[in-house]
C-alpha cells in the first residue's frame, strides 16, 4: 500500500460505511418482519374478539340475507301483531367468513380468513402454506403462531383452539344441533376435544419491499447526518493528520539541509497525547542535539585554528 494517507483513509471510510449500511439493512429486515407481525396480530385480535362476541350469544340473528351473504345455519319464525318475520342465525365461523369477505374486498392491506384441515365449507379450504402451518401448530401446541414469506406476501397463521362451548357442534355428532347435521352431515369437523387445534386464523399482507422502506430511510435528516459524518472525517484527516505530517516533513527536511535555528510548532508531550506532537518533539530534540554537536565541532575547529 503505497497510496497517500488520504486515499487509504478514504478507502477505510468507504468500507466502514458499506459495513454499517449492511448492518442497518439486516436490522431493517428484522424490523420489517416485526412490523408485519404486529399488523397481522392486530388483525387476528379483531377476529378473535368478533368470534367471541358471537360465540357468547351462540349465534347472531339477522332479518335480511343480502346477495353475497345468504348463508345461514338456522332459521326462526317470529310472530307478533305485525305478522310473521323470519330470522336467520349465523354461527361464529359463518359470520367470520362473511366478515372476511367484506374485509378482503376493501382496500385494506391485510386480508384474513379462517381455515382448517377439517373444513366444513369448501370456501374455507386451506392453501399449501396454511396446510403446512396447521400441521406445525398441531404437532407443537406451544407454537403461538407460524409466519413466513410466500410469493411477495407476508403470511401469519395463528391456531384456534377448541373450548368447552365448541363441543356442541364439533364434539360428538349426537349432541349437534339438527341444522348443523342437516347442512354439513355428521362426518365433517366432529370428534374434537378441548384444547385441540380446530383451525387457524390466516392473515396475508403484501411484503414491504426496499422500495417501500428506502424512502423513509433516505429522508433529509439521515442524508444531512451522513454529509456531516463525511465532512468530519474529511476535515479531521485533512487538518489534524495530513497537514501536520506535511509540516513535520518540511521541518525535518529543513534540519537535514542544515537549517538548525528554525523552531518547530507543536504542543509539548507533557500537554499532548497526540502521537504527531510526540514525533515533532523527537525531531525537535534531534535538532537541539545536532545544534550542540555542531557548536562543539565549530569550537574544536576554532581551537585547532589557534
Ligand atoms: C352452533 C354450532 C357451532 C358452534 C358452537 C361452533 N361451531 Fe365452528 N363451525 C360451525 C359451522 C356450521 C361451521 C361451518 C361454517 C362455514 O360454513 O363457514 C364451523 C366452522 C368452524 C371453523 C372453520 C373451518 C370450517 O370448518 O370451515 C372453525 C375454525 C371453527 N368452526 C371453530 C370453532 C370453535 C373454536 C368453536 C368454539 C369457540 C366453534 N367453532 C363453535 C358450527 C359451530
Boltz pocket constraint, residues with backbone or C-beta under 6 A from the ligand:
constraints:
  - pocket:
      binder: B
      contacts: [[A, 55], [A, 58], [A, 73], [A, 91], [A, 92], [A, 93], [A, 94], [A, 97], [A, 114], [A, 115], [A, 116], [A, 118], [A, 119], [A, 120], [A, 121], [A, 124], [A, 160], [A, 161], [A, 162], [A, 163], [A, 165], [A, 166], [A, 167], [A, 168], [A, 169], [A, 170], [A, 177], [A, 180], [A, 184], [A, 189], [A, 198], [A, 199], [A, 200]]
      max_distance: 6.0
